């Protein structure tokens, strides 16, 4: 049985599944709203812990399963990443696991700041004596082994806060932390897209996550500290209404393109004595378009600043809750000058849970696929082993 707790800015989603060699079956899920996070980071441990506990208890009641070990996935401002290279001498002419471990170790130790916690090591390729593109070098002959990796890390405080929220629940233990964008990619991107080049943009509530793949490997990832909440807050300020109400009308009436929207008048209750306010639907969508355009332009700038504009041959895939906005792919194509698609979870057994087949659940469901690959392996989150020791244990379990 696999259980993952995904920490989003606006909600905690806990999913329970089982897997065999051919399929992943979702048993149930529980999504609980929370105000304990901002831009993906915990700002109130008590509120967040209560949401986690409610989500877990909901699942226990619905499934009658005991939940003891969980995977934890998250994003947020504290997430950083970098590409790294490691190198090792091939001791006995043929590559052994120890040679690979030595290469990984140099890749990790040279690139992770001391005040950071390493979350993920993604191996892009191995290189033997200049021959690149090798996925598994074991048994191959050579003298020099190199490894190309993408490292994801975050502040130690962020990990400690997450750990405290989860382990406040009696009997619950964390098996491993994950950066949830990697799960989203697993869920919504095809192998062909990853091979030919694609940019995944996950626009959630508090953060926008950008990930670029090429030749089947991750090239780049970054978290931007603004997303759907930026739009909501702009609507709330403009109309002088509470944020929850602004979110409701955004979801109900919103469109990413305002030109095609009528001047229909919307009547809503304001803050002052429940006084009725009027706003045209077109004006509402202009606010949405302006703010969403800013988010997408910043995504384009990030891609260009890192020299990746020519690496995304198949275009952009948009996901996350904000991707539900009408006409968002049309605006995305105008802003980015690239093909834009909506990414929803695929290749999952969602029988009886079709409502999960939406962009906002891409991370949660993708993490289940990701977690299924490591379930039943002898890896547990042992802080005493240190960053490098834990990640080498994880990499060893993957080979």
Secondary structure as UniProt FT lines:
FT   STRAND          2..7
FT   STRAND          11..19
FT   STRAND          24..33
FT   STRAND          37..38
FT   TURN            39..40
FT   STRAND          41..42
FT   HELIX           45..63
FT   STRAND          69..74
FT   TURN            77..78
FT   STRAND          80..89
FT   TURN            91..92
FT   HELIX           97..109
FT   TURN            110..111
FT   TURN            114..115
FT   STRAND          116..128
FT   TURN            129..130
FT   STRAND          131..134
FT   TURN            138..139
FT   STRAND          144..155
FT   HELIX           156..167
FT   TURN            170..171
FT   STRAND          173..179
FT   HELIX           180..188
FT   HELIX           191..196
FT   STRAND          198..203
FT   STRAND          208..214
FT   TURN            215..216
FT   STRAND          217..224
FT   HELIX           228..239
FT   HELIX           243..253
FT   TURN            259..260
FT   STRAND          265..269
FT   TURN            273..274
FT   STRAND          276..280
FT   HELIX           281..305
FT   TURN            306..307
FT   TURN            309..310
FT   TURN            313..314
FT   STRAND          316..319
FT   HELIX           321..324
FT   HELIX           328..336
FT   STRAND          340..342
FT   TURN            351..352
FT   HELIX           354..356
FT   HELIX           359..361
FT   HELIX           362..372
FT   TURN            373..376
FT   HELIX           383..385
FT   HELIX           386..398
//
